[in-house]
């Protein structure tokens, strides 16, 4: 039998492991890839906050909860961009979980209704 050829990416990963002694998998990301990922995540979080602040209501009162959150995120952008990035990642994960659970609820109701 012929031995199947390894995918080019798998060959590249093995080569990197041989040369550097490090794995190029998600756990052992290359330093340049990790730095790019960190920088991109930081820029994305800051840009998301800037967009939210621009879309905020102009005539909102000083105790408007939406505007208070936007001001807090704006200050957090200046004070600790790394904390902001982590906070945004957690928030996005919670929103995804909320959306996923909302999609599961109608399916669960449908199953209950189908039972005799």
C-alpha positions in Angstrom: 0.0 0.0 0.0 1.1 3.5 -0.7 1.6 5.7 2.4 -0.6 8.8 2.0 1.2 12.1 1.8 0.9 14.3 4.9 -0.8 17.6 4.4 1.6 20.5 3.8 0.5 22.2 7.0 1.2 19.0 9.0 4.6 18.8 7.4 5.4 22.4 8.2 4.4 21.8 11.8 6.7 18.8 12.1 9.5 20.8 10.5 9.0 23.7 13.0 8.9 21.2 15.9 12.2 19.7 14.7 14.0 23.0 14.2 12.8 24.9 17.3 11.9 22.0 19.7 8.5 23.7 20.2 5.1 22.6 19.0 3.3 24.9 16.6 -0.1 23.8 17.8 -2.6 26.1 19.5 -1.1 25.4 23.0 2.4 26.1 21.9 1.8 29.0 19.5 4.7 30.6 17.8 5.7 33.8 19.5 5.0 35.9 16.4 1.6 34.4 16.0 0.8 34.9 19.7 2.0 38.5 19.5 -0.2 39.1 16.5 -3.2 37.5 18.2 -2.7 39.6 21.3 -2.4 42.8 19.3 -5.4 42.0 17.1 -7.5 41.2 20.1 -6.5 44.4 21.9 -7.3 46.5 18.8 -10.6 44.8 18.3 -11.7 45.4 21.8 -10.7 49.1 21.7 -12.4 49.6 18.3 -15.6 47.9 19.6 -15.7 50.3 22.6 -15.1 53.3 20.3 -17.9 52.3 18.0 -20.3 51.8 21.0 -19.4 55.2 22.4 -20.0 56.9 19.0 -23.5 55.2 18.8 -24.4 56.3 22.3 -27.4 58.6 22.9 -26.4 62.3 22.8 -29.2 63.5 25.2 -28.9 60.8 27.8 -29.0 62.0 31.4 -26.1 61.6 33.8 -27.6 58.5 35.4 -28.5 56.7 32.2 -27.3 53.2 32.7 -26.3 52.7 29.1 -24.2 55.9 29.0 -22.6 55.0 32.4 -21.5 51.6 30.9 -20.1 53.3 27.8 -18.2 55.9 29.9 -16.8 53.2 32.1 -15.6 51.2 29.0 -14.1 54.3 27.5 -12.1 54.9 30.7 -11.1 51.3 30.9 -9.8 51.6 27.3 -7.4 54.3 28.5 -6.5 52.8 31.9 -6.1 49.1 31.1 -6.4 47.8 27.6 -5.5 44.3 28.6 -8.2 44.1 31.2 -10.7 45.6 28.7 -9.7 42.8 26.2 -10.3 40.1 28.8 -13.6 41.7 29.9 -14.8 41.9 26.3 -13.9 38.3 25.7 -15.8 37.2 28.7 -18.8 39.3 27.7 -18.8 37.9 24.2 -18.7 34.4 25.6 -21.6 35.1 27.9 -23.6 36.6 25.0 -22.9 33.5 22.9 -24.0 31.2 25.8 -27.2 33.3 26.2 -27.9 33.1 22.5 -27.3 29.4 22.4 -29.5 28.7 25.4 -32.3 30.8 23.7 -32.0 28.6 20.6 -32.2 25.4 22.7 -35.4 26.5 24.6 -37.7 26.3 21.6 -36.3 22.9 20.7 -36.9 21.6 24.2 -40.5 22.9 24.1 -41.1 21.2 20.8 -39.8 17.9 22.2 -42.2 18.2 25.2 -45.1 19.1 23.0 -44.4 16.0 20.7 -44.6 13.6 23.6 -48.1 12.0 24.0 
